[in-house]
Every structure is written in structure tokens, then in C-alpha cells.
Amino acid sequence: MIPEVESLQCSNQDILLASFQKSGGTWMDSILTLITNNGDPDSLVQEEVRTGKYKPTFIIEFRWSSCPGRGDFKFLDLVKKIPPPKTMRTHLPYQLLPLELRRNNSKIIYVCRNVKDVMVSLYYHYMYHPSKIIDRLGTFEEFAEDFMKGAVADGPYFGHLHSYWTHRHDANVLFIAYEAMLKDHRGTVRKIATFLDKALSDAEIDNIVFHTSKDQMVANNDKTWRRYHTAKDANGVLLHQFIRTGMAGKWKSEFSDELSAETDAWIAENLQKYGFESNPFQ
């Protein structure tokens, strides 16, 4: 347990967005922000949020001391100052969530994603992270081996996934796959709004779908906190943005046949080990 997170006071009006890293949490965060602000696109603009007009969303366990050269600053201290209802984010497994949040039936949304795409996205996230949180990243193959061993933050992956999967039928939990979001963007917005008991007009839904399209999120990158994750070379040529491809199945361009087969075997082993009745991200 993380004592400060465990004891966080939460209202049953609060919303928690949970995901493993690079599983679609940022996309879902934008959708949630717009739903809770009736489709107002300014709610996504960092400078507008800083005015106090809109409530920010923070990762509750994140602290700057985990990033070299940043000192010691806990986002949790900011979360405590936000009155309910508020939206929070986490990459923690279910059993490490605040006790009060688990007891009072706060709404929890969990996003999962094909683990092969997660591995690729997380590798590039670490590669270009502004704080260089990994001393030696190595090749993608080396990273994939470490990932399968659980040697990454918030790992092991399937333990994390299973901790929410077992609660997927709880009335206060919405378990959704990134691939399903891609297949039916508008339907996803409606589903989330219904889950949150939020009535939206067709025009508001249209607005939310538009502003959370990949093209719009990339276009507005520099208006959000995501701009801090933009990497350019010495000549100013763009190397990386927080939102990389936003697509499903791009792992195929990174995995060798041998690594893909090894990963498939690892997936099958863990689906059986944790007792999944089906593959959550298919």
C-alpha cells in the first residue's frame, strides 16, 4: 500500500480513471473531461484550467521525486484541494486504490489495450520521456523481455489487468478496451455518459467526438500538458509526441516473428494463470 493514497478521502461523486501505462488513459481522460464539462473544449486547454474555471485531473500516485532533477512534489497534495465531484487518474492496481473510494461505490473506469501495442507505446514513451526516467532502455527486444518479466513500473501487466477484470461486473465499474473505443468512438462517448448518469445532447456528443479525434488531439497538443512530452532533434525536427499513432495493431511493425511468438505464448500462459475466461483486449 501507499499510505497517503490509501487514506485519501473520496466522495461517491468522484470518478477514477484507471489504466496500465500507455493503454488509452490519455484519450479517455480527454473524453471524461469533455463529458463532465458539457463538451466545452476549453476544459482541455491547460492555461484555461489554470484559471480555476475547470477542475484539473491528476494521477494520484505520481510524484516528481520519481523524475530526476524535479525535486519532491506530490500530485496527491493537489488532488486533496479539489472539491467533489472530481476526476482522478491512476496506474495503480485495484487493490492499491484509496480505501474510501473502493467502499463508497465511486465510479471507476478502466481502460485496457492489446498488450503488444502497450509494450511498443511504453518503449517509445520511455525513450523520449523528458525526465529520462530509465537509465538504460536498451533495444525493444530487451525491453519486451523485461516487460514480460514484470520489470516495469506498475507491473506485472496481467496482475494489474486482472485486479480490475474481477470487478468488471460491479455496478460502479466500467471496463472498456481501447480497441472497442476505436471501433465505435461515438458509441463509447454515449456509453461513458450513460455510465456517469450524464445527459448530453446530440450536439454535445458531436462536439466531444470531434475534439477527442486523433487529428484534433494532435493539433491541440501544445495547448495541453502533453506538450511537455514533445521531443525534437537539434534542428527542431519533431521526433515524438505523447500521442504517437493512436492506432491498434501497430505492434506488427516492431515485433519480429520470434518475439511475437514468444509474446503470444506469454499471453496465453497468463490468461490461463489468472483465470481469464476470454482475452480482455480482443
C-alpha positions as CSV (number, residue, x, y, z in Angstrom):
1,M,0.0,0.0,0.0
2,I,1.0,3.6,-0.5
3,P,-0.3,5.1,2.9
4,E,-1.1,8.6,1.6
5,V,-3.1,7.2,-1.4
6,E,-4.8,4.5,0.8
7,S,-6.1,7.1,3.2
8,L,-7.2,9.7,0.5
9,Q,-10.7,10.9,1.3
10,C,-13.1,10.4,-1.7
11,S,-16.7,11.3,-2.4
12,N,-19.1,8.9,-4.0
13,Q,-19.4,11.6,-6.6
14,D,-15.8,11.3,-7.6
15,I,-14.7,9.5,-10.8
16,L,-11.5,7.4,-11.1
17,L,-9.9,6.6,-14.4
18,A,-7.5,3.7,-14.2
19,S,-5.3,2.0,-16.7
20,F,-1.9,0.4,-17.2
21,Q,0.5,2.9,-18.7
22,K,0.0,3.6,-22.4
23,S,-3.3,1.8,-22.7
24,G,-5.6,4.7,-23.8
25,G,-5.8,6.6,-20.5
26,T,-5.0,9.9,-22.0
27,W,-7.7,9.6,-24.7
28,M,-10.2,8.5,-22.1
29,D,-9.1,11.4,-19.9
30,S,-10.0,13.9,-22.6
31,I,-13.3,12.2,-23.2
32,L,-14.1,12.3,-19.5
33,T,-13.1,16.0,-19.2
34,L,-15.4,17.0,-22.0
35,I,-18.3,14.9,-20.8
36,T,-18.1,16.4,-17.3
37,N,-17.8,19.9,-18.8
38,N,-20.7,19.5,-21.3
39,G,-18.4,19.4,-24.3
40,D,-16.6,22.7,-23.6
41,P,-13.2,22.4,-25.5
42,D,-11.6,25.0,-23.3
43,S,-11.7,22.4,-20.5
44,L,-8.8,20.7,-22.3
45,V,-6.6,23.8,-22.5
46,Q,-4.0,23.9,-19.8
47,E,-4.0,27.7,-19.5
48,E,-7.7,27.7,-19.1
49,V,-7.6,25.1,-16.4
50,R,-5.0,27.1,-14.5
51,T,-7.5,30.0,-14.2
52,G,-9.6,27.8,-11.9
53,K,-12.6,27.7,-14.3
54,Y,-12.2,23.9,-14.8
55,K,-11.1,21.2,-12.4
56,P,-7.8,19.5,-13.3
57,T,-7.2,15.8,-13.4
58,F,-4.1,14.4,-11.7
59,I,-2.5,10.9,-11.4
60,I,-2.9,10.4,-7.6
61,E,0.2,8.3,-7.0
62,F,2.6,10.5,-9.1
63,R,5.3,12.5,-7.5
64,W,8.1,14.5,-9.1
65,S,10.8,12.7,-7.0
66,S,10.3,9.8,-9.4
67,C,11.8,12.1,-12.1
68,P,15.5,13.1,-11.8
69,G,16.1,16.8,-11.1
70,R,12.4,17.6,-10.3
71,G,12.6,17.7,-6.5
72,D,9.9,16.2,-4.4
73,F,6.3,17.2,-5.3
74,K,3.2,15.0,-4.9
75,F,0.2,15.4,-7.2
76,L,-1.8,14.0,-4.3
77,D,-1.4,17.3,-2.4
78,L,-3.2,19.0,-5.3
79,V,-5.9,16.3,-5.5
80,K,-6.8,16.9,-1.9
81,K,-7.6,20.5,-2.6
82,I,-10.1,19.8,-5.4
83,P,-13.7,19.6,-4.1
84,P,-16.0,16.8,-5.3
85,P,-17.1,15.9,-7.8
86,K,-13.6,15.5,-9.3
87,T,-12.0,13.1,-11.7
88,M,-8.7,11.4,-10.8
89,R,-6.3,9.1,-12.6
90,T,-4.2,6.2,-11.6
91,H,-1.9,3.5,-12.9
92,L,-2.2,1.5,-9.6
93,P,-3.8,-1.9,-9.5
94,Y,-7.3,-2.1,-7.9
95,Q,-6.1,-3.3,-4.5
96,L,-3.9,-0.2,-4.0
97,L,-6.7,2.3,-4.7
98,P,-7.9,4.5,-1.8
99,L,-9.9,2.5,0.7
100,E,-12.7,5.1,0.8
101,L,-13.1,5.1,-2.9
102,R,-13.5,1.3,-3.0
103,R,-16.0,1.4,-0.2
104,N,-18.3,4.2,-1.3
105,N,-19.0,3.0,-4.8
106,S,-17.3,5.8,-6.6
107,K,-17.4,5.4,-10.4
108,I,-14.3,3.6,-11.8
109,I,-13.5,3.4,-15.5
110,Y,-10.7,1.0,-16.5
111,V,-9.2,1.1,-20.0
112,C,-7.2,-1.9,-21.3
113,R,-5.3,-2.3,-24.6
114,N,-3.7,-5.1,-26.6
115,V,-0.6,-5.7,-24.6
116,K,1.7,-5.8,-27.6
117,D,0.7,-2.3,-28.5
118,V,1.2,-1.3,-24.9
119,M,4.7,-2.6,-25.0
120,V,5.6,-0.6,-28.1
121,S,4.0,2.6,-26.9
122,L,5.6,2.3,-23.5
123,Y,9.0,1.7,-25.0
124,Y,8.8,4.9,-27.1
125,H,7.4,6.8,-24.1
126,Y,10.4,5.9,-22.0
127,M,12.8,6.6,-24.9
128,Y,11.6,10.2,-25.3
129,H,10.5,11.0,-21.7
130,P,11.7,14.5,-20.8
131,S,13.0,13.3,-17.4
132,K,14.9,10.3,-18.8
133,I,13.3,8.1,-16.1
134,I,15.0,5.0,-17.5
135,D,18.9,4.9,-17.2
136,R,19.3,2.3,-19.9
137,L,16.4,1.4,-22.1
138,G,18.2,-1.0,-24.5
139,T,16.7,-2.4,-27.6
140,F,12.9,-3.0,-28.0
141,E,13.6,-6.8,-27.7
142,E,15.4,-6.3,-24.4
143,F,12.6,-4.0,-23.2
144,A,9.9,-6.6,-24.2
145,E,11.7,-9.3,-22.2
146,D,11.8,-7.1,-19.1
147,F,8.1,-6.2,-19.6
148,M,7.2,-9.9,-19.7
149,K,9.2,-10.4,-16.5
150,G,7.1,-7.7,-14.8
151,A,10.2,-5.5,-14.6
152,V,8.4,-2.2,-15.5
153,A,6.5,0.3,-13.4
154,D,3.1,-1.0,-12.3
155,G,3.9,-4.5,-13.5
156,P,3.3,-7.3,-13.8
157,Y,0.9,-6.4,-16.6
158,F,-1.6,-9.2,-16.2
159,G,-1.7,-8.8,-12.4
160,H,-2.8,-5.2,-13.0
161,L,-5.3,-6.2,-15.6
162,H,-6.8,-9.0,-13.6
163,S,-7.2,-6.7,-10.5
164,Y,-9.8,-4.7,-12.4
165,W,-11.2,-7.5,-14.6
166,T,-12.5,-9.3,-11.5
167,H,-14.6,-6.1,-10.8
168,R,-15.9,-5.6,-14.3
169,H,-19.4,-6.6,-13.3
170,D,-19.6,-4.3,-10.4
171,A,-22.2,-1.6,-10.9
172,N,-19.7,1.2,-10.3
173,V,-17.1,-0.1,-12.7
174,L,-16.9,0.3,-16.4
175,F,-14.3,-2.0,-18.1
176,I,-13.6,-1.0,-21.7
177,A,-11.0,-1.9,-24.3
178,Y,-9.1,0.6,-26.3
179,E,-9.9,-1.3,-29.5
180,A,-13.6,-1.0,-28.8
181,M,-13.2,2.7,-28.4
182,L,-11.5,2.9,-31.8
183,K,-14.3,0.9,-33.4
184,D,-17.1,3.0,-32.1
185,H,-15.9,6.4,-30.9
186,R,-19.3,8.0,-30.7
187,G,-20.8,4.9,-29.1
188,T,-18.1,5.0,-26.5
189,V,-18.9,8.6,-25.6
190,R,-22.6,7.7,-25.2
191,K,-21.7,4.6,-23.1
192,I,-19.5,6.6,-20.7
193,A,-22.0,9.4,-20.4
194,T,-24.7,6.9,-19.6
195,F,-22.5,5.2,-17.0
196,L,-21.9,8.6,-15.4
197,D,-25.6,9.5,-15.5
198,K,-24.7,12.5,-17.6
199,A,-27.3,13.7,-20.0
200,L,-25.8,15.1,-23.2
201,S,-27.4,16.5,-26.3
202,D,-26.5,15.1,-29.8
203,A,-24.7,18.4,-30.4
204,E,-22.6,18.0,-27.3
205,I,-21.8,14.4,-28.2
206,D,-20.8,15.5,-31.7
207,N,-18.5,18.1,-30.1
208,I,-16.9,15.6,-27.8
209,V,-16.3,13.2,-30.6
210,F,-14.7,15.9,-32.7
211,H,-12.4,17.2,-30.0
212,T,-11.2,13.8,-29.0
213,S,-10.4,12.6,-32.5
214,K,-6.8,11.8,-33.0
215,D,-6.3,14.6,-35.5
216,Q,-7.7,17.2,-33.1
217,M,-5.8,15.9,-30.1
218,V,-2.6,16.1,-32.1
219,A,-3.4,19.5,-33.5
220,N,-4.1,20.8,-29.9
221,N,-1.1,19.1,-28.4
222,D,0.7,22.3,-27.5
223,K,-2.3,23.6,-25.6
224,T,-2.2,20.7,-23.1
225,W,0.2,19.2,-20.6
226,R,1.2,16.8,-23.4
227,R,3.4,19.4,-24.9
228,Y,6.0,18.7,-22.2
229,H,6.4,15.2,-23.8
230,T,7.2,16.6,-27.3
231,A,10.8,15.7,-28.4
232,K,12.7,17.4,-31.2
233,D,16.2,16.9,-32.6
234,A,18.9,19.6,-32.7
235,N,17.4,21.1,-35.8
236,G,13.9,21.3,-34.4
237,V,12.5,18.3,-36.3
238,L,9.7,16.5,-34.4
239,L,10.8,13.1,-33.1
240,H,8.0,12.2,-30.8
241,Q,4.7,13.4,-29.4
242,F,2.8,11.9,-26.4
243,I,0.1,10.7,-28.8
244,R,2.2,8.6,-31.3
245,T,-0.1,6.7,-33.7
246,G,-3.3,6.2,-31.7
247,M,-3.9,3.1,-33.7
248,A,-4.4,-0.6,-33.0
249,G,-2.1,-3.3,-34.3
250,K,1.0,-1.1,-34.9
251,W,3.0,-3.6,-32.9
252,K,3.3,-5.6,-36.1
253,S,5.9,-3.2,-37.4
254,E,8.1,-3.6,-34.2
255,F,7.9,-7.3,-33.3
256,S,10.0,-9.9,-35.0
257,D,8.2,-13.2,-35.8
258,E,10.2,-14.8,-33.0
259,L,9.4,-12.2,-30.4
260,S,5.7,-12.2,-31.5
261,A,5.5,-16.0,-31.0
262,E,7.2,-15.7,-27.6
263,T,4.8,-12.9,-26.5
264,D,1.8,-14.9,-27.7
265,A,2.9,-17.8,-25.5
266,W,3.4,-15.5,-22.6
267,I,-0.1,-14.0,-23.1
268,A,-1.7,-17.5,-23.3
269,E,0.2,-18.6,-20.2
270,N,-1.0,-15.6,-18.2
271,L,-4.6,-15.7,-19.4
272,Q,-4.7,-19.2,-18.0
273,K,-2.7,-18.4,-14.9
274,Y,-5.1,-15.6,-13.9
275,G,-8.2,-17.4,-14.9
276,F,-9.4,-15.1,-17.7
277,E,-12.5,-16.5,-19.4
278,S,-11.6,-14.6,-22.5
279,N,-9.0,-12.3,-23.9
280,P,-9.9,-8.8,-22.5
281,F,-8.3,-6.8,-25.3
282,Q,-9.6,-8.8,-28.3
